[in-house]
Amino acid sequence: MKQVRRTALITGASSGIGEAFANLFAAEGFDLVLTARRADRLNAIAGRLRGQHGCRVEVIVEDLSDPFAPVRLCASLEARLVLVDVLVNNAGYGIPGAYMASPWERHGSLIQVMIVALAELTHRLLPGMIARGYGRIINIASLAALVPAPAGHTVYAASKAFVVKFSESLAGEVARHGVHVTALCPGFTRSEFHDVTGTRHTVKQLPSWMWMDASSVAREGYTAVMSGSPVHVTGRINRLIAACGRVLPQPLLVWIGRRTAWRYRKA
């Protein structure tokens, strides 16, 4: 009997952690739907993965800062007769500098991408997973969600804290239906993230042992969601930092954050 191939939808799949998840799920025998804003990058990745793994790869170009993007994306999936078994909510970015240094529209777009679109896509795709008795949802959070937020992380850290709590609660609701939900919390990861925010020159000051590559982050996320772990922090160093965030006095952590934050953030 021929085994039915499952399909993974990955947002923000054109680079970094999103591309790493695309590589991983294709290697694990999944078909893919890749979405992001850059059609050229998505098509190049799709062509490479089709050639390497013989998988079906659909490309849907969307900008999740558009409030209507999630419903368009789901309509496109329905039109293509694609059933999503795995959702990787990876799309996201940071805004460097102080909160008042950027107009509200810029912050509003970040919230739309990293909170609203994430929650809406989950809400729209989850019923099918429950009905089929199988689903995996990986929501990309951050180590920043688990420690006191220093200056310069105003909306970013808050949005990632939402992702953690959202994922924890949802995991408890849907586990009995065969659906696993994981908030994946990476620390510093080698990707385009810091190039986009214009902070590459400052974060380069960090020691090399604080960094992870995107493929290692994706592998840990894959293992975590398949085993049903609601929250997973990637890397031993990051897990140690997260543990310190739970046991050290909050005033001390806040003081440390204030002393070090602007060294690695754009003013």
C-alpha positions in Angstrom: 0.0 0.0 0.0 1.4 3.4 -1.0 2.0 5.7 1.9 0.4 9.1 1.7 2.9 11.9 1.8 2.3 14.6 4.3 2.6 18.3 3.5 4.4 21.0 5.5 3.6 24.7 5.0 6.5 27.0 6.0 6.2 30.8 6.2 9.2 33.0 5.8 10.7 30.2 3.8 13.0 32.2 1.6 16.0 32.2 3.9 17.4 31.4 7.3 15.5 29.2 9.7 12.6 28.9 7.3 14.8 27.7 4.5 16.4 25.3 6.9 13.0 23.8 7.8 12.2 23.4 4.1 15.4 21.5 3.6 14.7 19.3 6.6 11.1 18.5 5.9 11.9 17.7 2.3 14.7 15.3 3.5 12.2 13.7 5.9 9.8 12.8 3.1 7.3 15.7 3.3 5.9 17.7 0.4 6.1 21.4 0.9 4.3 24.7 0.5 6.7 27.6 0.8 5.5 31.2 1.3 7.3 34.5 1.7 7.6 37.8 -0.2 10.5 37.0 -2.5 9.3 34.9 -5.4 12.8 34.5 -6.9 14.2 33.1 -3.7 11.3 30.8 -3.2 11.3 29.4 -6.7 15.1 28.8 -6.5 14.6 26.8 -3.2 11.6 24.9 -4.6 13.5 23.9 -7.8 16.5 22.7 -5.7 14.4 20.7 -3.3 12.3 19.1 -6.1 15.6 18.0 -7.8 17.2 16.7 -4.6 14.2 14.9 -3.0 11.6 14.4 -5.7 9.0 16.1 -3.5 6.1 18.3 -4.5 6.8 21.9 -3.7 4.2 24.6 -4.1 5.2 28.3 -4.0 2.8 30.9 -2.8 4.0 34.5 -2.7 2.4 36.5 0.2 3.3 39.3 2.5 1.9 38.5 5.9 1.9 42.1 7.0 -1.2 42.4 4.8 -4.2 41.6 7.0 -5.8 39.7 4.2 -2.8 37.5 3.4 -3.7 34.6 5.6 -7.2 34.1 4.1 -5.7 34.4 0.6 -3.0 31.9 1.4 -5.6 29.4 2.7 -7.8 30.0 -0.3 -4.8 29.2 -2.6 -4.2 26.0 -0.7 -7.8 25.0 -1.1 -7.7 25.8 -4.8 -4.6 23.6 -5.2 -6.2 20.8 -3.2 -3.4 20.9 -0.6 -4.0 19.6 2.9 -1.6 21.0 5.4 -0.3 18.5 8.0 2.5 20.6 9.4 2.5 24.4 9.9 5.8 26.2 10.6 5.0 29.8 11.6 8.5 31.2 10.9 7.9 34.6 9.3 9.2 37.4 11.3 11.7 40.2 11.7 13.0 42.7 14.2 12.8 46.5 14.4 16.1 48.0 15.7 16.3 50.9 18.0 14.0 52.5 20.6 10.2 52.1 20.4 9.6 55.8 19.6 12.3 55.8 16.9 9.9 54.1 14.4 6.4 55.1 13.3 3.4 53.1 14.6 2.8 51.7 11.1 6.1 49.8 11.3 5.3 48.3 14.7 1.8 47.5 13.6 3.1 45.5 10.6 5.4 43.5 12.9 2.5 42.6 15.2 0.5 41.6 12.1 3.2 39.3 10.9 4.4 37.8 14.2 1.2 37.6 16.2 -2.0 38.1 14.1 -1.0 36.1 11.0 0.6 33.3 13.1 -2.6 33.0 15.2 -4.9 33.2 12.2 -3.1 30.7 10.1 -3.1 28.3 13.0 -6.9 28.9 13.5 -7.6 28.3 9.9 -5.5 25.2 9.4 -6.0 23.5 12.8 -9.5 22.1 12.1 -8.2 20.0 9.2 -5.4 18.6 11.4 -7.9 17.7 14.2 -10.2 16.1 11.7 -7.4 13.9 10.2 -6.0 13.1 13.7 -2.5 14.3 12.8 -0.9 17.7 13.0 2.4 19.4 13.9 2.7 23.2 14.5 6.0 24.8 15.1 5.8 28.5 16.1 9.1 30.3 16.0 9.5 32.2 19.3 12.8 33.3 20.8 15.1 33.1 23.8 14.1 36.8 24.2 10.6 35.6 25.3 12.0 33.9 28.3 14.3 36.5 29.9 13.6 40.1 30.9 13.3 42.3 27.8 16.1 44.8 27.5 15.8 48.2 25.8 15.5 47.8 22.0 13.5 44.6 22.2 10.2 46.4 22.9 7.7 44.9 20.5 9.9 42.0 19.3 10.3 40.4 22.7 6.7 41.0 23.6 5.5 39.3 20.4 7.7 36.3 21.1 6.4 36.0 24.6 2.9 35.8 23.1 4.0 33.0 20.8 5.3 31.0 23.8 2.1 31.3 25.9 -0.1 30.8 22.9 1.7 27.6 22.0 1.8 26.3 25.5 -1.9 26.7 25.9 -2.8 25.4 22.5 -0.6 22.3 23.0 -2.7 21.4 26.0 -5.9 21.8 24.0 -5.1 19.7 21.0 -2.7 17.0 22.1 -5.6 14.5 22.5 -6.4 15.0 18.8 -3.0 13.9 17.6 -1.8 17.5 17.1 1.5 18.6 18.6 2.3 22.3 19.1 5.8 23.6 19.9 7.2 27.1 20.6 10.7 27.0 19.3 13.0 29.4 21.1 16.3 30.0 19.3 19.0 32.4 20.5 21.5 34.0 18.1 21.2 32.2 14.8 23.3 32.6 11.7 20.8 34.0 9.1 19.8 37.2 7.4 17.9 38.4 10.4 20.6 40.9 11.6 21.3 42.1 8.1 17.6 43.1 7.7 17.6 44.9 11.0 21.0 46.6 10.2 22.6 45.2 13.4 25.1 42.8 11.9 28.0 45.1 12.7 27.1 45.1 16.4 26.1 41.5 17.0 29.4 40.4 15.4 31.0 41.4 18.7 29.3 38.4 20.4 31.5 35.4 20.9 31.2 32.6 18.4 30.0 30.0 21.0 26.7 32.0 21.4 25.7 31.4 17.8 23.9 28.4 16.2 23.4 27.6 12.5 19.9 27.6 11.1 20.0 23.9 10.2 20.8 22.9 13.8 17.9 25.1 15.0 15.5 23.4 12.6 16.6 19.9 13.5 16.0 20.6 17.2 12.6 22.1 16.4 11.7 19.1 14.3 12.7 16.7 17.1 10.8 18.7 19.7 7.5 18.9 17.8 7.6 15.2 16.9 8.1 14.3 20.5 5.3 16.7 21.7 7.4 19.2 23.6 5.4 22.5 24.0 8.4 24.7 24.5 11.9 24.0 23.3 15.0 26.3 23.7 17.7 25.5 21.2 21.3 24.8 22.2 22.9 24.2 25.6 24.1 27.8 26.1 20.6 29.1 25.4 19.0 26.6 27.8 21.4 27.7 30.5 20.5 31.4 29.9 16.8 30.5 30.0 17.3 28.6 33.3 19.1 31.6 34.8 16.1 33.7 33.8 13.9 31.4 35.9 16.1 31.3 39.0 18.0 34.5 39.3 16.4 37.6 40.9 14.6 39.7 38.4 16.1 43.0 39.4 19.6 41.5 38.8 18.5 40.3 35.3 17.0 43.7 34.5 20.2 45.4 35.5 22.3 43.1 33.4 20.0 43.7 30.4 20.1 47.4 30.7 23.9 47.4 31.0 24.4 45.2 27.9 21.4 45.8 25.6 22.5 48.8 23.5 25.9 47.2 22.9 24.2 44.9 20.5 21.3 47.0 19.3 21.0 49.8 16.9 20.1 53.1 18.7 
